C-alpha cells in the first residue's frame, strides 16, 4: 500500500504539472532551481543575469523539460566530483519543444558563444533532429570528452547510432533506451478475449493480421482497438528502410509510412479507432479503465508520464480538496505487439565551445555509463535505462511493476531493444516531416480531403515551406 500511495502521489504531481506533450516528459517554460548546490535562475527562455561571472563557474544546460533535470538532481548531484564542481553554478535554460521553440532558442544561443558566462556546456536532443546537431561543429565527439568504448559497452547500439555523425564519430549519449510495447486494458482483455495473460494476449496481436481480427472483436464489444490516428504511427515511422530526406535533400515517403496511412484509413472507416489525436482530451480519456479503448503503443515513458496519471480517478470532496483514487492501477498489462519499434529518447551533447568539458565527462559517465546509477533510475523512475547489465540485474532479481499488475515488462523491453536497427534511417528533418505528415493525413482520415494524393500535396506544401532547402516530387 505504501508503494501504491507513492505512485499515486507522484502521478498527481505529474497531473498538476501538466500532461506530457512530447515523447519524453512534459514540456516546461524556462526555469532553474538549485541542483543540490548553487544554481542560477533563468527566465522566459533566456538565462539568468550572469554578467561578470567567470565562464568556468557557470555550467549552462539547455533542455526542453525538467525530465533530465529531476534525474540530475536525484541521481547525479550527490555523487558528483566535488573538486570539479567547486564554486560552479548550474544554469538550466528550459524552452518547450512545442512549435520548434526549443531548437530555435538553442540555435540562437549556439551562434552567440563568444560571451563567456553564457557559453552552453551541455544541451539535449531527441532522435527526430539529432543528426542536425551531430553533423555540426556544435557538438563534441564523446571520445574527445573522455568516454571510452569500455565506458559505453553496456549501451544499446541503436542509441549510439542515433548520435553517430557522418564521419563515424559519436556525438552524444543517453541514460535511457526507449523500445516500445503494446499496453492493453486487462479488464477488456478478460471480457473479450477471455484472458489477460500477456503471453496469451500476444497471440491476438502478434502481427497486423491478428491485430485487425482482434480489432473487430473489440468493436463488436463496443470497444475501440486503439484510440486515434496516431497511435500506431511510431510502429511504422521508426521501422522504415530509408530516411525521410536523402543526401540530395529530396523528401521521400517510405513504404512503411504509406502502410500506416492505409491502415489508419481502414481503421477509421471500420470504426476500430475513436478518431482522436495524440495528447488530446478524448485520447487521454480512453486510458481510464472504462475508457472504451483496448490499448496504446507506448515506450517506457508512457507508463509514468502518461498512462499512470491519465488512468487515475480524481474528484473534489465536500471541502474542496482534490482526492485521487487508484482508477485502473494494476489493470494494465504489456505485450510485444505486432512489431518492434522505439519511440522517443533524450541524448546529452557536450557543446564544442564549453570550457567545462571535465564536468561534462563526469555527468556523462555517472548518468549514462554507471551500472549502479542506471539500475537506481529504473527502480525509481521506471525508465528503461540504457545499460544492459543494469536491466539484467533487475530481471534476475525478480523485478515487477505494480502498475502492470506485478508483471515484469523489462524482459519484453529487452527483446524489443535488441531488435532496433536505425542504421541509415534517420535524417536531420525527421521532427518536421513526422509532424507535418501526420497533420496532413488527418483530413484524409476524416474524409475532409478527397484522396491520399490530395493530402500528400498538402504535406508537400507545408514541408517545403518549413524547409526551403528541400524538394519533393
N, C-alpha and C positions, 0 to 999 in steps of 0.2 A: 504494500500500500504506500510505503514511503517513496519508493521509486515512481509509482504512478503519480503521486502528488507533485513530485519534482518535475516529471514530464509535463503534467498539466499546467503547472506554474510557468514552465519555460515556454510552452506553447502559447499561453495567454500573453506573455511578454512579446512573442513574435506577432501575435494578432494585433496588439496595441501598437507595435512598431510599424505595421503596415504589411500588406501581402507582398510576396516576392514577385518582382517584375522581370527578373532576368533569370538565366539558367542557374545562377548560383547566388543566392542570398538576396536580400531586399535592397533596392536602391535607396540612397540616402542623400540628403543635402550635405554640403561640405561641413565638416565638424572635426574637432580634435579634442581629445581628453588625455589625461595623464596615462602613460603606459608604465605604470609601476613607479616611474621616476619623473624627471622633468619632461614636460611636453608643451609645445607651443599650441596656439589655437588658431584655426583657420576660419574664415568667414565667407559665405556665399561663393564657394568655389575658388577662392583665392587663397593666399597664405596669410599667416599672422604677421604682425609687424616685427620683422626680424632684422631690421636695418641696424647695421653696426656690429652684428654678431659675427664671430669667426665662422667661416663656412664649415669647418670641420666640427663645429659644436652644434650644428643643426642637421638632423637626418630627416630628409623630406621623402615621404612615401605618398605616391599618387594611386588612388583606387576609386572604385565606384560604389562601394557599400562598406559596411562595417564587419563583414564576414571574416576577412583576414585579420582585421584589427582586433576583434574579440579573441581570436586564436593566438595572435601575437602576445596579447596581454596575459592570457591564461596559461599558455604553454611555453612561451619563449622568455618572457621578461625576467622571471626568477632564475633562469639558468643561463642568462646572457653572460658574455665575457665582461666582467666588471671593469677591467682596465680599459678596454676599447670604448666603453660607454661612459667613462669618467667625464662628467660635465656636459654630456651630449644631450640635446633635447630632441624629442621625436615630434615632427610636424606632419600630421595626417591631412592631406588635401583630398577631399572626397566629393566627387561630382557624379550625379546619377548617369547611368548608362542610356536611359531613355532619350530618344531623339538625337543620338550620337553626341550628346553633350560631353561625356567623359573624354572621348577621343579628341574632340575639338579643343577642350581645355588643355589636355595633355600635349597635343601638338603645338599649341601656342606657347606653352611653358618650355618645351624642348627647344624652341627657337631662341629663347632668351636665357641661355645658360651661362652668360657672362657675369651675371650678378652673383657673387659668391654665396651670399646667405640664402639665395633662392634656388641653388642647384638641386636638381632632382637626384636622389640617391638610388631609389628603387621605385619602379612602377609595375602595375599589374595589368595583365592582358587576358583575353579569352581566345579560344581556338578560332572563332569566326573571323578574327582580324589579327591573329598572332603573327602571320608572315609579313604583314605590313611593317612590323617593328623588328622582326628577325632579320629581314633583308635591308636594314637601315643601319646607319652609323650610330644610332641612338642606344643600341644595346651592346652589352659586353658578352663575349664568349665565356661560358661558365668556367672553362679551363683557365682563362686569364684571371678570373676571380679567385681561383684556387681550388675548385672542385675537381676531383679525380674520377676516373672510371670506377674505381672501387667505391667511392662515396655514393655514386648513383646506381650501383649494381642491382639494388633491390627494386628499382623503379620499373614500371611497365614501359615497354618500348614505345608504345604509341604516344605516351606523354612526352617522350624525348623527340619523337618525330614531329609533333606539333610545333616545337620550338627549334627545329633544325633549319638553318638558313641555306641558301643556295650553294654556299661554299662548304657545306657539311658541318659547320660549327653549331653547337647547341647554345641557344641564347636565353634560356630560362628554365626554371624547374618549378614543380608543383608539389604541394603536400597531399593532393588528392587525385584519385582516379575516378572517373565517372561513367562506368559501364551502366547500361540500362536494363531494367526488368519490366515485366508486366505486373502491376499491382492490382489486385482484384478484391472485390467485396465478398467476404467469406459467407455472409448470410445469403446473398443471391446465388452464390455457387452451390450452397446446400439446397436451396429451394428449387433451383432449375436443373442443376447437374447431378444433384444427389450426393455431392461430396465437396468438401473444402480443402481436401488434402492437396498440397502443391504438386506432387508428382502425378496425381490423377487429373487434376485440372489442366496440367500441362498438355495432356493428350487432346484436350478440347481446343487448345490454342497453339499447337506445336508447329503449324505452318499457316500460311494465309488462307488456304482452302478450309482447314479445320476451323480457323478463326471466324470465317464467314458463316460456316454452318452453325457455329455456336451463337453468332450474332442473330441468326434467325430464331434460334431457341429463346434467346433473351427477349427479342422483340415480341414473340408470341406470349411471353410472360409479362409484357408491359415494361420491359427494362431496356435501356439503350446499351449497346455493347461498349461504345466509347462516348465521350461527352460531345466532342465537336470536330471541327475541320482539321485542327492542328495536332490532334492527339497522337497520330501515328507518324507525323512528319519526320521526326528525327530517326525513326527506324529506316527511313529511305534516304534522307539527305545525308546522313552520316555513314552510309554504306555505298556511296557512289563509286564508280570506277574511274572517274576523271573529275578535275576541279571545275568550279563554275567558270573560271576565267583562265584561258591558256596563256602561254608565254607571249603571244602576239596581241594580247588584250581583247580577245574575242570571247563573248559570253556564249556558253552552250548549256542547254538544259539536258542533264544526264538522264538516261532511260529510267533510272531509279526515281528521279524526281517526277517524271511523267507517270510512272507507276503509282506514285502517291496521289497524283491528280485523278487518275482513273478510278482508283479505289475509293477515294473520298467522295467523288461524284456519285459513285454507285451506292455507297453507304448513306449518303444524304438522301438520295431519291428513294432508297429502300426503307428509310426510317431507322437505320441502325445507329445513327447519332442524333444528338439533340440540337444540332446547328449552333453550337456555342463557339466562341473564340477563346483562345488561350488567355487565362487570367481574368476573364470577365465574371460577373457575379453568378450567372447561371452555371458557368463552368465549375466554379468553386462549390456551388450548392450541390452538385452531383456527387461530391465527396462525402456528404453526410451518409450515415448508414442507411437512411431511407431515401437517398437522393436519386434513385432510379437509374444509376449508371453502374455498369458491371465493373469496369476497370479503367486504369490510366497507365500510360507508359511514362515511367519516371526513372531518373538516375537516383543515386543515393541521397542527394539533397532533397528529393521530392518528399521524403518522409518527414524530417524535422521542420523544413521550411514551408511545406505546402499541405500534404495530406493530414498531418497531425493537427495543425491549427484549424484547417478547414473542416475537419471531422468533428471537432469539439462542439458541444451544445453550450450556448451562452444564454443567460437570462438575467433579468434585473429583479431583485427581490423587493419586498414592500418598502424597505428602507432606502431604495435607490442604489443598492450595492450590486455590482455585476458579479454573477456567480458563473462558474464554469463546471459543466458536467462532462463525464468522460465520453459521451456520444458513442462513436463506434470504436473506441480504443480497444485494441485486441481483436477487432473484427475485420482486419485487412490481412492479406497474405501476398506473397510474391512468388512468381514463377518466371522461367526463362522467356516465355512468349515465342512468337513465330520466328524471330531472328535476332542476332546480336547487334547491338548498336551502342553508342555512347551519346551523352548529352551534357554539355557544359564543361566546367573545369576552370580553374584560375591558375595562372602562372606568374611567378616572380621574376622580374627582369632587373638586372643591375644596369643602371644608367652609365653610359660611357664617360660622361663628364663628372661623375661623382668623385669626391675626394675622401669618401668614407668606404672604400672598397673592402677593407678588412671587416667592417661591421656587416656589410652585405654578405660576405662569406660566412660570418658567424650565424647570421639569420638563416641563410640557405642550408647550412649544414645541420643546424638544430631543428629547423622547421620542415625540412623535406627529406633529410637523409638519416636522421637518428631513429632507430627502430623503436626504442622505448617511448619517444615522444609521439611517433606515429600511432603506436598502439593506444596511448592515452587519449589521443584525439578521436580515434574511432570509438573508444569506450565512452568518452564524454560528450561527443558531438554527433555521433552516428555518421560521420564522414567515412567513406571508403578510402582510406589513406593509401598513398602511392608507395607502398612498401610491402612487398610480397612476404617478407619474413614476419612483419608485424601482424599482417592479416592471418597468416598460417598459425601463428601462436594463439590468436584469438579463437580460430576454428578448433584447434586442438584442445583448447581449454574449455570447450563447450559453450561458446558464445550463443546467446539467444536474444531476440528482440521482442520485448513485451508488447509493443505496438502491433507487431505481426503475430500475436498470439503465441509467442515463445519460439517462433521459427528462427533458424539460423540462415539468414539470407546471404551471409558473407560467402558461403560456399558457392552459391549461384552466381554472385557477382564476380568471383574469381574466375569461374568458367567463361563468363561473358568478357571479362577484361582481357583474357589471353587471346581472344579471337579478334580483337580490334586491330584493324590494319588501316593506317592513314597515309601510307607512303604515296606520294604524288597525287593526293586527293584534296588538298587544301589550296586556297588562293587568298590573297590579301583582301578580297572584296566579299567574303562569304557572308558577313553580317548583313550588309546591304542587300545582297542578292536573295538571301533567305527571307528577309523581312518583306521586301518588295514583291517577291514572287507569291508568298502566302497571301498578302493583301490583295494582289491582283486576281488570284484564283477564287477569293471568297465570293465575288459577284457571280462567277460561273457556277459555283456550287449552289448558290441561292436562286439561280435562274435569272438573275438580273442582266447577265451577259449571255448573248445567244450561243456562243461556242467557245471551245478552248482556244481556238486561234484568235478570237477577239480578246480574250483575257490575256493571251500571250503578247498581243500587240500593245495592250495597256502596260504590261510589265516592261516591255522594251522601251517604251516612252519614259516610264518612271526611272528605270535603272540607268539609262544613258543620260538622263538629266542629272541624276545623282553623281554618276561617274562619267564626266565628259570625255575622258580618255579611252573609254571602252566602246566596242562596237558589237552589234548583234545582227545576224541575218534576219 
